[in-house]
């Protein structure tokens, strides 16, 4: 079996279920790189399957277990529970059974800068005050993940010049015409939250989607479900032709580099760590050599392992492929960001996501969910 066929038959387990589209070049080899290009080509010509990536902040989880008790979690508390930890080191509960639990958790965790203690207190109070709103939009069983778009402490504001309601929960700004159906609901709503995931039990990592999440809305709370791109951006795909040619010319080198070796079973894991620490932006490959040397200095990697990676002729081919796909991804994001989707306009959109749309791809990665994120301009806000 050739290396390329090996990657098609049994792609390495690197990264996440929801993969950055350019990462497919090192999680699934040349086959994954080709699939990334095919997906970008498809996303640039079609609509209906591409979802807006809601840039809500903070992220919260709310719902009920089978015991029927309502709970609302800040993201950090949910992350503790995913690790099976029900208390912080200081003894604060992570289970969030009351607004007071939220307040205590926020005040007891995180690093508060000197002089900003009052701001932290205000933030804790604001998050605790959301309990009564989210209790009314809770599913009967299970927990919804969502990013808060506006709330009483950071409300949507009417722009008299444009006639839009504007809100910027993190980096992306959203602009909703006041005379639209959604704008009329925003006029009287106190909270808006984008539902992005669903979990059957508290603290689990098994994520699905909550069907028709918008039906949970009340007059006070708008629950925004999945929003799709309605019009194809019609992106020029000549750049993608060039990327495909490059991948074809370097496929053997890419797959040989990523193939397991004695003492180096998952090279893709090394690249995954590198890109998570350095972001997927133009020119990032130039940082790789100094980064891997720093890994050795910090004793996170042996000198022998680093030398194997740096001396492999396939390294540059993989990093170049990632950069080429990143550039094409940014062209897609720019084109999609210029449009309006379900009446929603965005400034500095975080990006877009797509579940596998079905249909036939020449180089498929079955079931792959991809995300195209503008990492040059977007980063999560730390509350």
Order of alpha helices (4+ residues) and beta strands (2+ residues): alpha-beta-alpha-alpha-beta-beta-beta-alpha-alpha-alpha-alpha-beta-beta-beta-beta-alpha-beta-beta-alpha-alpha-alpha-alpha-alpha-beta-beta-beta
